[in-house]
């Protein structure tokens, strides 16, 4: 209804306009009442078909525009083929018909594979995997999944128009399951990158890829959910969940909005059968774009490092801190010498804000911190002793932390100890009740550790007087212990017992 008519209906002083408006409304009502039911039904059907046709044209337009930039990736991994030397019989599958004694009487060993000449190396064979990807830059950069190309010795990319190119690996990041390839070619089509931040649950999306080797298959669905974490696919997870059909071979292909922009990278499915069951996961393009730039420029990803252990808030914890909501993360440990300690962060602080954005849970906070470049100043808002406080922290580097952890592992292995962070698998293997810590997974026979009574399954809970419950805290405690020039005392827990073991300064 025009604005002037709407205004006249609500304004009593404009009597004449109100009368005109009422007359128009009554006339429209009469037309609707007097129109034959069959005509009304035909009109509604035609409108519905027109709407569906418009939606179909939208899907068709996106598929036609995007398909040329979607590629098929063949990843070949070299494996050594077993070859038998003259006079030697290699083992065969006991269920193979060629291994039957009756069969061999008539045909001999001709089906057991070719003989390898003396002094020659076995002929190489290649195990082939496949996946999808899409071109994002005119220089031939291709985004795909790490697991599509991991361990490949030879990569081949095939375009929609049939052109085939050898590809080189620019960089790969296992923690986010992303990789960048590059091909050399002319007139290469590219896909525009959109934004996943504004993606809404219920929005239409289109997946293109090569499931089961069926090139450039297009499926459509909706965004089922956002922010899916703890799926167990990658270390850093913030997946888009979709019901667009995704199957093996779709990995690395684009998830597109109706504007033809990439909003995600199809990565995995939830399935009990190995095939499509209505739940697929895609890496948000906002995360992928940031990682792509690092892989393109440096060949690797360097993540920010804060140096804390954190856990989610539940209702009881929030109430104990005097908070009405469970948004935020609790700092359970601050690593000695870390960026967090230098910035004033304390154990039992509740982080509720990061750079003026609310902190909701552990997964999203961890992802956000990892995407911040080392050396960047961040602002944290924390809840401490019933008050809000703001802290400014200069981010550290995860690469530095990994170097420190590697040094700790090297030193412990020199004593004959192998350790790892306690997870569900280790808890089950060693029948442990603890939820976290550093567990001894192996002790070398005849080593210093074995002589000191250290056994697999024990938890390292302290070094001298320093508490230990992570690899980072173990690294810090060992460094301090080395400065004393005295033998190092490990505090070990086994079940309900706590025991001490002494190791020399030098392994």
Number of C-alpha atoms within 10 A of each C-alpha: 7 6 7 10 16 13 14 19 17 10 12 11 10 12 12 11 18 19 12 14 19 14 12 13 11 12 12 10 11 11 10 12 10 8 10 10 11 9 10 12 11 11 12 12 12 12 12 12 12 12 12 12 12 12 13 11 12 14 21 13 14 18 21 10 13 22 23 19 20 28 31 28 30 22 22 20 17 14 12 12 12 16 18 18 16 11 7 10 13 11 10 10 8 9 8 8 11 18 16 11 10 11 12 15 9 8 10 12 14 10 10 16 12 13 16 16 12 9 7 8 11 15 11 10 13 15 12 13 17 22 27 33 29 31 26 21 15 16 15 21 23 27 27 30 26 21 19 24 26 17 12 18 15 17 20 17 24 18 21 15 10 11 10 16 16 15 22 17 20 18 21 26 22 15 13 21 22 26 29 29 25 21 20 13 12 9 8 17 19 21 21 15 18 20 16 19 12 8 18 13 14 12 14 19 25 26 27 31 31 26 23 13 18 11 20 23 17 19 17 18 16 17 21 19 18 19 14 16 17 13 14 8 16 16 15 23 25 21 26 27 25 29 23 25 22 32 22 19 24 31 29 35 30 34 28 25 24 16 13 23 21 27 27 30 30 32 32 23 25 16 13 8 7 10 14 17 15 16 17 23 30 27 29 26 24 17 22 20 16 13 23 28 14 16 22 18 11 12 17 17 25 20 21 25 25 26 23 22 17 22 15 17 21 15 12 11 14 19 13 10 17 14 17 10 13 17 21 24 27 27 19 14 21 23 22 16 11 20 22 23 18 15 17 12 26 18 16 18 20 28 26 23 20 18 12 11 11 15 21 18 19 19 21 17 19 18 18 15 17 20 17 19 18 19 14 11 14 16 16 22 21 25 21 17 12 10 8 12 14 15 14 16 20 18 24 22 20 19 15 14 18 13 11 16 18 14 13 20 17 14 17 17 18 16 19 20 22 18 21 16 15 20 15 13 9 16 16 10 11 15 12 18 10 12 9 15 18 24 27 21 19 18 23 18 10 9 16 19 23 17 16 12 12 25 18 17 23 23 29 26 20 21 25 17 11 16 14 23 19 22 24 22 26 23 23 21 19 22 13 14 19 14 9 10 11 11 14 18 18 22 21 23 17 15 13 5 8 13 13 16 15 18 16 14 16 11 13
